[in-house]
Amino acid sequence: MSLLLNLAKEAEVEEKIRQMFAGEHINQTENRAVLHVALRAPKDEVITFDGKNVVPDVHQVLEKIKVFSDKVRSGEWVGATGKPLTDVVCIGIGGSFLGPLFVHTALQTEPKSAEAAGNRQLRFLSNVDPVDISLNLDGLQPETTLVVVVSKTFTTAETMLNARTVRSWIISSLGESAVAKHMVAVSTNLKLVGEFGINTDNAFGFWDWVGGRYSVCSAVGVLPLALQYGFENVSQFLQGAWDMDTCFRDAPFDENIPVLLGLITTWNATFLGFSSRAILPYCQALSKLAPHIQQVSMESNGKGVTIEGLPIPYPTGQIDFGEPGTNGQHSFYQLIHQGRVVPCDFIGVIKSQHPVYLKGEMVSNHDELMCNFFAQADALANGKTREELLTEGVSEALVPHKTFTGNRPSSSILLPALTPYTVGQLLSMYEHQVAVQGFILGVNSFDQWGVELGKVLALKVRKQVSKSRTEGGKVTDFNYSTNYLLNRYLQEKEENTETFG
Ligand SMILES: O=P(O)(O)OC[C@H]1O[C@](O)(CO)[C@@H](O)[C@@H]1O
């Protein structure tokens, strides 16, 4: 640890944290500041961007969300037919989806939040696959549904097509004028929001200095979560995130949770060369933590060049994946214990959101879950030797199969309980862990050029599909394999299309 702490010094991590909180343009390739911490700063904090304190702007949007969500929840804001809007469908993808889904999943079983939600429903439509539309609109009525279109750029192809499709669903049932009451937006691009037909008075803005995958504490997450759980619960979530932000900003590195986790993750991935990391919450309510952190981490640190554009001669970010325990134990843990080395983050809670204790049982249901949490880290670290197996009377033939090498790294994170506050702490901890790792690797953790090429090629395919539909003829513009598959697809495609309106 002391060598890793020296490395943090050498890599000037302290200075980089300072630059981040000072609103310097550390996202150099996009010439942007990285100020998601300002989204959870209390009113009296001063965080400047290009000489201006941004905290009042943040609180202005928060106040707007509070007023709007209170109106919708109380039934003061009604739909086109005068009915309260009890159900919310958020349309967004990537950072405009995964973070809010993670927090929603963590809060929906938390007693105080669940009570505040009552019978309200919150759903997330992300995939452009029409099956996702059908699943998310199933059982909903347009007259009681509020749609929140969430897109930082308001240009993301999947989100915009889903938004147009759901707008047609509303219009076909309630008429064009219903859009004003039933559709709102979250974006940095208010011009495009207006052009889409959503009243910009009903749009909730954020800023270029918030990266998509770091936007859950902006209106991207706060609006849907406040609609579902009430503003007070969401404000506790923000306070929790800010608590960890201040630990990151102020604590000495040997007590700084995100810095320590960032160093350990870098050690495992880059120095020891372990190419993946498992995020394993022993808490069902954290089932969407891994998919969210997967984007935060892999889109941030999955880079091939340094911030200066030089090729990197060492492995950068790791493949992040995960599932709640104990489910994962019965799925992929075999490989983790005896196959490749996969550093693990175990996350447990001391108090369950729903304690159950069956009469006559030795331990509560949650204790049973947590016994596994404690056991796994030990099993990975210590393993089981040939000698131990022989003492237990295991046959020579089976000894190699039952041996565990041990010496497999893991970190254990124990929370007092899963509340809006600790969910905020957890989120911020991982966001900053990723930043520290990027600072040490020397990459830009805040751009994402690697997602562009696929988008451009999809556009080219889209043009081809529409050309061969209208003009006929075979596709020849791609490589042999793609041409063949695309022609086969177009030839055999038969669709019973459902249209709204
Ligand atoms: O919020 P937007 O602009 O629709 O973008 C959605 C997501 O797409 C990405 O740009 C990746 O394609 C993410 O970084 C982002 O979170």
The ligand as a Tripos MOL2 file, in Angstrom:
@<TRIPOS>MOLECULE
LIG
   16    16     1     0     0
SMALL
NO_CHARGES

@<TRIPOS>ATOM
      1 O1        -27.6480   11.1650  -23.2620 O.co2     1 LIG1
      2 P1        -27.3650   10.9050  -24.6920 P.3       1 LIG1
      3 O2        -26.8070   12.1090  -25.3950 O.co2     1 LIG1
      4 O3        -28.6080   10.4000  -25.3860 O.co2     1 LIG1
      5 O4        -26.2540    9.7990  -24.8020 O.3       1 LIG1
      6 C1        -26.4550    8.5060  -24.3180 C.3       1 LIG1
      7 C2        -25.1820    7.7380  -24.1510 C.3       1 LIG1
      8 O5        -24.5170    7.5630  -25.3850 O.3       1 LIG1
      9 C3        -23.1190    7.5990  -25.2000 C.3       1 LIG1
     10 O6        -22.6300    8.7360  -25.8260 O.3       1 LIG1
     11 C4        -22.4460    6.3780  -25.7510 C.3       1 LIG1
     12 O7        -22.9060    6.0770  -27.0200 O.3       1 LIG1
     13 C5        -22.9170    7.6400  -23.7010 C.3       1 LIG1
     14 O8        -21.7280    8.2080  -23.3300 O.3       1 LIG1
     15 C6        -24.1300    8.3660  -23.2790 C.3       1 LIG1
     16 O9        -24.3730    8.1830  -21.9160 O.3       1 LIG1
@<TRIPOS>BOND
     1     1     2 2
     2     2     3 1
     3     2     4 1
     4     2     5 1
     5     5     6 1
     6     6     7 1
     7     7     8 1
     8     7    15 1
     9     8     9 1
    10     9    10 1
    11     9    11 1
    12     9    13 1
    13    11    12 1
    14    13    14 1
    15    13    15 1
    16    15    16 1
@<TRIPOS>SUBSTRUCTURE
     1 LIG1         1 GROUP 0 **** ****
